Amino acid sequence: MATYEITNGIPSSIQTGDILTCEYSGASKQLTLPKGIYIFECYGAQGGAGYSGGTGGLGGYSKGTIEITEETIFHLFVGGQGSKGSQTEKGAGAGGFNGGGSCVSYLGGGGGGATDIR
């Protein structure tokens, strides 16, 4: 059993029991997995801080097991953190990569993006 961080590249040989992690990069990753049983865990990105302080809320978490019966291509999307709000710049609280909601006021932070496997 080995652990691979795949943000910057996919290993050529993945075996049963290996652990693959993927940090935020702002782009999706394609991963081909051989048939087998897999456990997927996804952590959503944190929201952006408000202008006047505080921290954005933490992202969601999900975990599931899937059995694939043939080699399958998956697309991994790791959500990005929302931007911090601004006192003077409307729309500064932009949402994070992969669907984070933007704040329409000056002060609020943007929502964190989703992390999902398709």
N, C-alpha and C positions, 0 to 999 in steps of 0.2 A: 504494500500500500504506500502510495506517494502523495504528496500535496503539491499542486501546481497553481501558481498565480498566472491567470491567462489574459490579463489586461493587454499585454503587449505581444501576445503570441499564444498559439494553441499547440500543445505537445503532439508529437506525431503518433504516439501510442498511449491510449488510455485503457486502463485495466480495471476490472471489478475491484471496488474498494478504494479507488483513488479519490482524492478530494480536490475539486477545482474551485478556485475563488476568482472573483472578477471585481476589481475596484472600478470606481467611476472614471470614465474617459471622455464622455460627451459623444460617444458614437456606439452603435450596436456592434455586437460580435456574433459571428456565425460559428457554430460548433456542431460537428458531426459525431454522434455517439453510436457505438455498436449496440446490437440488441442486448437487453439486460434489464435489471431493476435498478432504478435511480431514486435518490432522495434529493429534491430541490428545496432550497431555502432562499427566500428573497426578503431583503430589508429595504423599505422605501427610504427616500432621502429626507433629511430634516428640512423644515421650513426656515426661511430667512428671519433674522432678528428684526424687531421693530426699531424705528429710529431712536426712540427714547429709552431703549434698553430691553432687557429680557432676551430670551432665546426662542427661536422657532420651535414648534412642536416636533417631536420625533416622528419619523415615518413608520408606516405599518410593517407588519411581519407576517409572512405566510410560509408554510412548509407542507410538502406533499410528496407522496411516493407514486412513481409511475413505472409501469412495465412496458417497454417497447419491444416489439416482436421482429423488427428489422432495423437496419441502419437508418438513422433518422437525423435530419438537419434541424437544429434549434437555433433560434435567434435570441440573444441575451441583450436586454436593455437595463442598464444600471442608472437609476434616477440621480439627477443632480440637485444639490441644495439650492433653495430659493435665495434670492438676493436680499440684502438688508434694505429696509426702508430709508427714505431721505426726508429731511425737513423741507427742502426746496425743490427737489426734482420729482415731479409727478411721474409715476410709473417706475420709479427706481426699484421697487419691490417686485422685480420680475420673477416669474416662476422658474423653477429648475428644469433641466433637461428631462424630457419624456412626460410632459403633461402637467407640470406644476403650475398652479393657478397664479396669475399676477394680481397684485394688490392695486386697486384703482385709486386709492388715496395716496397722500404724500408719505404718511408715517409708517404704514404697515409693511411687513416683510412678505416676500413671495412664498408660495407653497412649494414644498419639495416634490420632485418628480417621482413617478412610479418606477419600481424595479419589477421587471417581469420576464418570463421566458415564453417564447412563442414557437 
